[in-house]
Amino acid sequence: MSHFSRTRSALARTVAVSALALAAGGLLVACGDDDSSATGNPTTTSAAASTTTKAPTAKTGDTAKAPAPSSGGAGEVASEPVEQQQSVPSGFPGPTAVPIDSRGQGFLDALKKEGITPASDGLIAVSTADYICAAKEQGSSNEEISTFVTAAVGSEATAAGQELSPEQAGKNAAVYIRVAQAEYCR
């Protein structure tokens, strides 16, 4: 028998066994047990109290009532205490503003000296400076860095409610890159 025939034969057996296993699993799931008949006595259990309720039977039409909760005598099921809602801890979910360290503040101040005022708290600008430093360190090309920073500068302007032309965004990106390399990347 050739190598190709043995591989083909092994593959065919694997597929056949897998198909049989899948079919058998499907039959087991489809069969299940026969608790869905109208003459059965299904029970329901809740998490708060473990009581049994009987459904009406098809033969008599009578219903059995669930036992009333009791004081927890022998042989009886005691109900669990109701969970109390917990108050939210102070400061949840945490600080709303991330503090900018002195290095980041130096970067923001240098941008302002260049005539660029970053949006709101300056977090986008500092994140952009982080990217510039990491990208330079990883050897990214100047074009890749410039493209990303131009997009970040445009997004920051939009977040601040300003509109920059593509040319102005490119000029601002060049300033971000220059200032980040001089003041931030160490």
N, C-alpha and C positions, 0 to 999 in steps of 0.2 A: 504494500500500500504506500502511496507517495505521501510526502509531507503535506501537500495541499489537501489530499483526501482525508487525512487524519484530522487536520485543523477544521476542515469543513464538517466532518462528522462530529467532532467535539462541540463545535458551535451549534450544530443542529440539536444535539442532546441538551445543551444548556438552554437553548430557546424552548425546547419541548418541556423540560422540567420546570422552567420558569412559568410557562403558560399553564401547566397543570397546577402549580402552587397557587397561582393567581385565581384560577377557576375554583379550586377547593376553598380558598379563603372567601371568595365571593359567595359560595354556597353556604358556608358556615354563618356568614353575616346575614344572609337572606333568610335562613331557617330560623335562627333564634329560638326562644322558647315561646310557648303558646299562651302567654299571659294576657293577650289582647281580646280574649273571648268575652262576650257579654255576660256569661254566667260566673266569671271569676270575681274575686273579692280584692280589688286593688287597694293598696294602702298608700298613704301619703305621709311624709315626715317633713317637718320644718326644722330649721336650725335653732329656732328659739325654744321649741318644746317638742319632745319626741312623743307625740300622741298618734294613735292609729285611728283612722276614720274609715269606715266601711261604706262602700258604694252600694246602691240598691241592686238587688239581684233580679235577674230576669224572671225567676219563677214566682217569687212572692210579692215583689214590689215594695216590701218593707225596707226601712232604712234603720241602721243601727247608729245611735248617736255616740259621738266621741265622749269619753269620760270627762267630767268636769275637773279642772285643776284642783289638787288637794294640798294639804299641808306637808306632803312629802313623807308619808308613813312608809312602812316596810313594803317593798315590792312595787312601789309606785315610782314613776319617773318625775323627777323634779325639773322644773323649767329653769333654763339658764338666765342669769341676769341680763337685762337689756344694756347694750353697750352705750356708754355716754359719749357724746360728741366732744372731742378734744379741741381746745382753743389753739389757734395758730400762734406759734412762737413769735415773739417780737423780732423784727428784722427779717422775717421770712419774705421772699426766698433768698434774701441776702442783700448786700449793698446794690443799689441801683446804678451807681457810677463806679467805674474802675479808676482808682487813683493813678495819676501819671507821675512817674518818678522824676528825679531831677534831670536825668539824661533826656527823657522825653520832653520835659519842660524846656530844656535848652534847645532842643530841635524846634519846638513850636515858636520860641522866641526868635530864633534865627530865621524861620520862615516869615515871621511878621516884619523883621528888618528888611526882608527882600520884597515886601509889599503883598504877601499872601497871608490872609487871615483864614485859618482852618475852621471848619464847621464846628459848631457847638463846643463840646468839651475837648476836641482835638484828638479823640481816640482813633478816628479813621486815619488821620495824618500820622500818628505814631505807629499804627499798625502798618501803614504803607512804608514807613521808614524801616520797620522790622523786616518787611519783605525785601526791601532794597539791600539791606545788609546780608540777609540770608542768601539772596539770589547771587550777589557778588561773590560770597564765600563759596557757593556751589559751582561757580564758573558759568553762570548763565550769560548769554550774550547781551550786549547793551541794547540791542533792538528788542529782545524779549522783555527786558526790564522796563524799557521805555513804554512799550505797548501796555503792559500791566499797570504801570504807574499812571499813565494817561487815563486809562479807564477808571482807576481809583480816584484820581483827581476829579474827573467828571462826575462820578457817583457822589463824592463828598460835596461838590457844588450843588448837585440836585438835592441832597439831603438838607443843605442849608437854604434851599429855596432860590438858589442862584442859577443862572444859565450861562455856560461857557461855550464859546465857539470851539470847534475842534483845534483851531490854531492856538487859542488861548490855553486850552487844556494841555496841549503839547508843550507850550512854553512853561506853564506851571509845573508840569511833570519834570522838565529839565532842571528847574529850580529845586524841586523835592529831592531829586537824585543827587545833585551837587551838594546841597545842604546836608542830606543824610550822610553822605560819604565824609564830609568835613566835620560835622558836629555829632553825629549819632553812632556811626559804625566804628567801634573801637576794638 
